[in-house]
Amino acid sequence: MFGRHMDLEQWLFGGDLRFFRHVADLANSDVPLLRTEPGPDFQAPRMDGAGREAFRAQRLYLSAAGEAVLASETNAFDMIDRDMHLGGVHVRSGGPMWTWNARAGALEVRD
């Protein structure tokens, strides 16, 4: 999956750690958009290589909520709690946040 992500990447230098953080956000949220087997939570690979076999044994599947998002029946924006630093900015749910509007091809502020 990471290789395919890199092929589609328009956001240069996102890297594997950022990619795995996004997967964890999708899989480990209160309303998961991805389901992990074996579960319950997605485990990103560690820098020291520990847990490599457990990481590689994981399989990801769309959850019912993920299918609803892909069908445009609901929006993932409110399903994922965010509290992280990204590019020097503290990104936090519950306040205004910049998001990408794919239809408009532009950033927009969401409340």
TORNUMI-563419 format. One record per residue (C-alpha): residue number from 1; x negated, y negated, z negated. Coordinates in steps of 0.05 Angstrom, whole numbers, m for minus. Each point is the difference from the previous one (the first is absolute). Layout:
<site><k>NUM</k><c1>X</c1><c2>Y</c2><c3>Z</c3></site>
...
//
This chain:
<site><k>1</k><c1>0</c1><c2>0</c2><c3>0</c3></site>
<site><k>2</k><c1>m57</c1><c2>m49</c2><c3>m16</c3></site>
<site><k>3</k><c1>m31</c1><c2>11</c2><c3>69</c3></site>
<site><k>4</k><c1>66</c1><c2>m17</c2><c3>34</c3></site>
<site><k>5</k><c1>7</c1><c2>m61</c2><c3>m44</c3></site>
<site><k>6</k><c1>m69</c1><c2>m24</c2><c3>22</c3></site>
<site><k>7</k><c1>19</c1><c2>10</c2><c3>74</c3></site>
<site><k>8</k><c1>60</c1><c2>m46</c2><c3>m10</c3></site>
<site><k>9</k><c1>m35</c1><c2>m50</c2><c3>m45</c3></site>
<site><k>10</k><c1>8</c1><c2>m73</c2><c3>18</c3></site>
<site><k>11</k><c1>m22</c1><c2>m21</c2><c3>m69</c3></site>
<site><k>12</k><c1>m75</c1><c2>10</c2><c3>6</c3></site>
<site><k>13</k><c1>m41</c1><c2>23</c2><c3>m59</c3></site>
<site><k>14</k><c1>60</c1><c2>26</c2><c3>m39</c3></site>
<site><k>15</k><c1>m41</c1><c2>62</c2><c3>m16</c3></site>
<site><k>16</k><c1>16</c1><c2>66</c2><c3>m31</c3></site>
<site><k>17</k><c1>8</c1><c2>m24</c2><c3>m72</c3></site>
<site><k>18</k><c1>52</c1><c2>m52</c2><c3>19</c3></site>
<site><k>19</k><c1>35</c1><c2>52</c2><c3>43</c3></site>
<site><k>20</k><c1>4</c1><c2>50</c2><c3>m57</c3></site>
<site><k>21</k><c1>25</c1><c2>m56</c2><c3>m46</c3></site>
<site><k>22</k><c1>57</c1><c2>m12</c2><c3>48</c3></site>
<site><k>23</k><c1>16</c1><c2>75</c2><c3>2</c3></site>
<site><k>24</k><c1>0</c1><c2>2</c2><c3>m76</c3></site>
<site><k>25</k><c1>47</c1><c2>m60</c2><c3>m2</c3></site>
<site><k>26</k><c1>48</c1><c2>35</c2><c3>47</c3></site>
<site><k>27</k><c1>m4</c1><c2>67</c2><c3>m36</c3></site>
<site><k>28</k><c1>m4</c1><c2>m21</c2><c3>m73</c3></site>
<site><k>29</k><c1>51</c1><c2>m55</c2><c3>m4</c3></site>
<site><k>30</k><c1>65</c1><c2>3</c2><c3>m40</c3></site>
<site><k>31</k><c1>36</c1><c2>15</c2><c3>65</c3></site>
<site><k>32</k><c1>m52</c1><c2>39</c2><c3>39</c3></site>
<site><k>33</k><c1>1</c1><c2>m6</c2><c3>76</c3></site>
<site><k>34</k><c1>m48</c1><c2>58</c2><c3>5</c3></site>
<site><k>35</k><c1>3</c1><c2>66</c2><c3>m37</c3></site>
<site><k>36</k><c1>m64</c1><c2>37</c2><c3>m18</c3></site>
<site><k>37</k><c1>m8</c1><c2>75</c2><c3>m4</c3></site>
<site><k>38</k><c1>m25</c1><c2>25</c2><c3>m46</c3></site>
<site><k>39</k><c1>26</c1><c2>m59</c2><c3>m40</c3></site>
<site><k>40</k><c1>21</c1><c2>m39</c2><c3>m36</c3></site>
<site><k>41</k><c1>m49</c1><c2>m56</c2><c3>18</c3></site>
<site><k>42</k><c1>m47</c1><c2>m14</c2><c3>58</c3></site>
<site><k>43</k><c1>m73</c1><c2>3</c2><c3>m22</c3></site>
<site><k>44</k><c1>m49</c1><c2>m41</c2><c3>41</c3></site>
<site><k>45</k><c1>m70</c1><c2>27</c2><c3>9</c3></site>
<site><k>46</k><c1>m51</c1><c2>m21</c2><c3>m51</c3></site>
<site><k>47</k><c1>m65</c1><c2>m34</c2><c3>18</c3></site>
<site><k>48</k><c1>m40</c1><c2>53</c2><c3>m38</c3></site>
<site><k>49</k><c1>31</c1><c2>57</c2><c3>40</c3></site>
<site><k>50</k><c1>34</c1><c2>31</c2><c3>m61</c3></site>
<site><k>51</k><c1>69</c1><c2>29</c2><c3>16</c3></site>
<site><k>52</k><c1>m15</c1><c2>5</c2><c3>75</c3></site>
<site><k>53</k><c1>34</c1><c2>67</c2><c3>8</c3></site>
<site><k>54</k><c1>63</c1><c2>m24</c2><c3>m36</c3></site>
<site><k>55</k><c1>2</c1><c2>m62</c2><c3>44</c3></site>
<site><k>56</k><c1>m8</c1><c2>40</c2><c3>63</c3></site>
<site><k>57</k><c1>54</c1><c2>50</c2><c3>m21</c3></site>
<site><k>58</k><c1>53</c1><c2>m56</c2><c3>m5</c3></site>
<site><k>59</k><c1>54</c1><c2>m5</c2><c3>53</c3></site>
<site><k>60</k><c1>43</c1><c2>m62</c2><c3>11</c3></site>
<site><k>61</k><c1>72</c1><c2>0</c2><c3>23</c3></site>
<site><k>62</k><c1>52</c1><c2>m54</c2><c3>8</c3></site>
<site><k>63</k><c1>48</c1><c2>m5</c2><c3>m58</c3></site>
<site><k>64</k><c1>74</c1><c2>m15</c2><c3>11</c3></site>
<site><k>65</k><c1>m16</c1><c2>m73</c2><c3>m17</c3></site>
<site><k>66</k><c1>m57</c1><c2>0</c2><c3>51</c3></site>
<site><k>67</k><c1>47</c1><c2>27</c2><c3>53</c3></site>
<site><k>68</k><c1>50</c1><c2>m55</c2><c3>m16</c3></site>
<site><k>69</k><c1>m54</c1><c2>m53</c2><c3>8</c3></site>
<site><k>70</k><c1>m22</c1><c2>29</c2><c3>68</c3></site>
<site><k>71</k><c1>73</c1><c2>0</c2><c3>22</c3></site>
<site><k>72</k><c1>5</c1><c2>m74</c2><c3>m19</c3></site>
<site><k>73</k><c1>55</c1><c2>16</c2><c3>m50</c3></site>
<site><k>74</k><c1>m40</c1><c2>m32</c2><c3>m57</c3></site>
<site><k>75</k><c1>m63</c1><c2>m40</c2><c3>m11</c3></site>
<site><k>76</k><c1>m62</c1><c2>25</c2><c3>m36</c3></site>
<site><k>77</k><c1>m18</c1><c2>m69</c2><c3>m26</c3></site>
<site><k>78</k><c1>39</c1><c2>6</c2><c3>m65</c3></site>
<site><k>79</k><c1>m16</c1><c2>74</c2><c3>m11</c3></site>
<site><k>80</k><c1>m74</c1><c2>m9</c2><c3>m15</c3></site>
<site><k>81</k><c1>m26</c1><c2>m36</c2><c3>m61</c3></site>
<site><k>82</k><c1>m63</c1><c2>m39</c2><c3>16</c3></site>
<site><k>83</k><c1>m53</c1><c2>m24</c2><c3>m49</c3></site>
<site><k>84</k><c1>m68</c1><c2>m3</c2><c3>32</c3></site>
<site><k>85</k><c1>m53</c1><c2>m48</c2><c3>25</c3></site>
<site><k>86</k><c1>m7</c1><c2>m2</c2><c3>75</c3></site>
<site><k>87</k><c1>m49</c1><c2>m46</c2><c3>35</c3></site>
<site><k>88</k><c1>m7</c1><c2>m43</c2><c3>m62</c3></site>
<site><k>89</k><c1>76</c1><c2>m7</c2><c3>m9</c3></site>
<site><k>90</k><c1>39</c1><c2>31</c2><c3>m58</c3></site>
<site><k>91</k><c1>58</c1><c2>35</c2><c3>35</c3></site>
<site><k>92</k><c1>57</c1><c2>11</c2><c3>m49</c3></site>
<site><k>93</k><c1>72</c1><c2>22</c2><c3>8</c3></site>
<site><k>94</k><c1>54</c1><c2>m46</c2><c3>m27</c3></site>
<site><k>95</k><c1>m25</c1><c2>m63</c2><c3>34</c3></site>
<site><k>96</k><c1>m9</c1><c2>m28</c2><c3>69</c3></site>
<site><k>97</k><c1>m43</c1><c2>45</c2><c3>44</c3></site>
<site><k>98</k><c1>m27</c1><c2>m5</c2><c3>71</c3></site>
<site><k>99</k><c1>22</c1><c2>58</c2><c3>44</c3></site>
<site><k>100</k><c1>m9</c1><c2>17</c2><c3>73</c3></site>
<site><k>101</k><c1>62</c1><c2>m7</c2><c3>45</c3></site>
<site><k>102</k><c1>m14</c1><c2>49</c2><c3>57</c3></site>
<site><k>103</k><c1>57</c1><c2>m26</c2><c3>42</c3></site>
<site><k>104</k><c1>m24</c1><c2>m72</c2><c3>m3</c3></site>
<site><k>105</k><c1>m74</c1><c2>20</c2><c3>0</c3></site>
<site><k>106</k><c1>m13</c1><c2>m48</c2><c3>m57</c3></site>
<site><k>107</k><c1>m7</c1><c2>m6</c2><c3>m75</c3></site>
<site><k>108</k><c1>60</c1><c2>m22</c2><c3>m41</c3></site>
<site><k>109</k><c1>12</c1><c2>m14</c2><c3>m74</c3></site>
<site><k>110</k><c1>49</c1><c2>47</c2><c3>m35</c3></site>
<site><k>111</k><c1>30</c1><c2>m16</c2><c3>m68</c3></site>
//
